[in-house]
Amino acid sequence: MLEFVRHLKRDEGPKLRIVGSPSIMRQLLEARVLDVLRVMVCPLVLPKTGVERFFGELQDAAFALSSQ
């Protein structure tokens, strides 16, 4: 899948979007093929550890805050 995404990014077609798939988003983050990550802020109740399990094992990534 990642090679296919890299191929699509090289193409001059429309921008690619993924909505509502945390597992695909996680794979793309780990492969460093995301250019923009739009996050909607919603209230979240964390477990006692204070860590959201979905993001717990991801490496740190540098993103610039955008107003879009």
NORPEQUI-V595809 format. One record per backbone hydrogen bond with DSSP energy under -0.5 kcal/mol. NH is the residue of the N-H (numbers start at 1). CO is the residue of the C=O. E is the energy in kcal/mol with one decimal. If there is no record, write none. Layout:
BEGIN
NH;CO;E
NH;CO;E
END
This chain:
BEGIN
5;1;-2.2
6;2;-2.6
7;3;-2.2
8;4;-2.4
9;5;-2.3
10;6;-1.4
11;7;-1.1
25;21;-2.6
26;22;-2.4
27;23;-1.8
28;24;-2.4
29;25;-2.4
30;26;-2.5
31;27;-1.8
32;29;-1.1
33;28;-2.1
34;28;-0.6
38;36;-0.5
39;37;-0.6
41;39;-0.5
42;40;-0.6
46;44;-0.7
50;47;-2.0
53;51;-0.6
55;52;-0.8
56;52;-1.0
58;55;-1.3
63;61;-0.6
END
